Amino acid sequence: MGEFWPVRDTLGFLRGSWRVARSVRDLASGDEGEFTGTTVFGPLEGGGLLHEESGRFLWRGVARPAERTLRFLPGSAPGTVDVRFADGRPFHDLDLSTGHHVTDHPCSADLYRGEFTVLDEDRWRTRWRVRGPAKDLVLATSYTREPVVSARP
């Protein structure tokens, strides 16, 4: 098996609950932080998935709750995704058909470059490199599928 695990249907692959571990490094200041929590990809009215992430973010010795919501909509090609912010603004495209995808998101004068890698059916990771006048960051996230708990009769 190669380094990447191809995914035919990105939305189908993502559906469910994932454990999340993210490291955040500010290359300008040297500060480091971490996020731990859960991301749930649940059904979105009208098609697609609602991405709801919640957990704890530790930054400069202070832990606080953190959350974000994104919309993962069917993309223009079969099996691809159009990722949007909660308010509907475009974020980035996502195509995991080869198990690996690189995408960009301009944010004011900063550029976010995202790299998505699927390791197997239950693990994937992202790495965002953010460069510009306002930010110089690396965000590395690993996702591990939560086991499905079946209800007992």
C-alpha positions in Angstrom: 0.0 0.0 0.0 1.3 3.5 -0.9 1.5 6.6 1.3 -1.9 7.8 0.3 -5.3 6.0 0.5 -7.6 7.0 -2.4 -11.2 8.0 -1.6 -13.9 7.7 -4.2 -16.6 9.6 -2.3 -15.1 12.4 0.0 -18.4 13.1 1.7 -19.0 9.4 2.4 -15.5 9.0 3.8 -15.8 12.0 6.2 -19.3 11.2 7.5 -19.2 10.4 11.2 -17.3 11.4 14.3 -13.5 12.0 14.5 -11.0 12.6 17.3 -8.9 15.6 16.5 -5.4 16.6 17.7 -4.0 19.8 16.2 -0.7 21.6 16.8 -0.4 25.3 16.1 3.0 26.9 15.7 3.5 30.7 15.3 6.8 30.8 13.4 7.2 34.5 14.0 6.9 34.5 17.8 7.9 30.8 18.5 4.6 30.3 20.4 3.1 26.8 20.2 -0.4 25.6 21.1 -2.6 22.6 20.7 -6.3 21.8 20.1 -7.9 18.5 21.2 -11.5 17.6 20.6 -14.0 16.1 18.2 -15.2 16.9 14.8 -18.6 15.5 13.7 -19.6 15.5 10.0 -23.4 15.2 10.1 -26.1 15.5 7.5 -26.8 19.0 6.2 -30.3 19.9 5.0 -30.2 20.1 1.2 -27.2 17.8 0.9 -23.7 17.7 2.1 -22.3 17.6 5.6 -22.2 20.0 8.5 -18.7 20.0 10.1 -18.9 20.8 13.8 -15.7 20.9 15.7 -15.4 21.4 19.5 -12.8 21.0 22.1 -10.1 22.7 24.1 -7.4 25.0 22.7 -4.3 25.6 24.8 -2.3 28.7 23.9 0.4 30.5 25.9 -0.5 28.4 28.9 -4.2 29.2 28.8 -6.8 26.6 28.0 -10.2 27.7 26.6 -13.1 26.1 24.8 -12.9 26.3 21.0 -15.3 25.5 18.2 -15.9 26.0 14.5 -18.5 25.1 12.0 -18.0 24.5 8.2 -20.3 23.3 5.4 -19.0 20.5 3.2 -21.1 20.6 0.0 -21.0 18.3 -3.1 -18.3 19.7 -5.5 -18.5 20.2 -9.2 -17.0 16.8 -10.0 -18.3 13.5 -8.6 -16.8 12.6 -5.2 -15.4 16.1 -4.6 -16.3 18.7 -2.0 -16.9 22.5 -2.0 -15.9 23.6 1.6 -17.6 26.8 2.9 -17.6 28.7 6.1 -20.7 28.6 8.3 -22.0 31.8 6.7 -21.7 30.4 3.2 -18.5 32.1 2.1 -16.1 29.9 0.0 -13.2 28.4 1.8 -11.6 25.7 -0.4 -12.1 22.8 -2.7 -11.4 19.2 -1.6 -10.7 16.2 -3.8 -9.4 13.1 -2.0 -9.7 10.7 -5.1 -5.9 10.2 -5.0 -5.7 10.3 -1.2 -3.9 13.6 -1.3 -5.0 17.2 -2.1 -3.4 20.6 -2.0 -5.5 23.8 -2.0 -5.2 27.5 -1.3 -7.3 30.0 0.5 -6.5 33.7 0.3 -7.4 35.6 3.4 -6.8 39.4 3.1 -3.1 39.6 2.3 -2.3 36.2 3.9 -2.3 32.9 2.0 -3.4 29.6 3.6 -2.1 26.6 1.7 -3.7 23.3 2.8 -2.5 19.8 2.3 -4.9 16.9 3.0 -3.6 13.3 3.2 -5.7 10.2 3.8 -3.7 7.5 5.5 -6.4 4.7 5.6 -10.1 4.3 6.1 -10.0 5.6 9.7 -7.2 8.2 9.6 -6.4 11.4 7.7 -4.5 14.6 8.4 -4.2 18.2 7.3 -1.4 20.7 7.3 -2.1 24.4 6.8 0.8 26.7 6.1 -0.2 30.4 6.6 2.0 33.1 5.2 1.6 36.8 4.9 2.0 40.1 6.6 -0.3 39.3 9.5 0.5 35.6 10.0 3.3 33.0 9.9 1.7 29.8 11.1 1.8 26.0 10.7 -1.3 24.1 11.8 -1.0 20.3 11.7 -4.1 18.2 12.5 -4.6 14.5 12.7 -8.1 12.9 12.6 -8.9 9.4 13.9 -12.4 7.9 13.3 -14.4 7.4 16.5 -15.7 3.8 16.7 -19.4 3.5 15.9 -21.3 2.5 19.1 -24.3 0.4 18.3 -27.4 0.6 20.5 -28.1 -2.5 22.5 -31.6 -4.0 22.2 
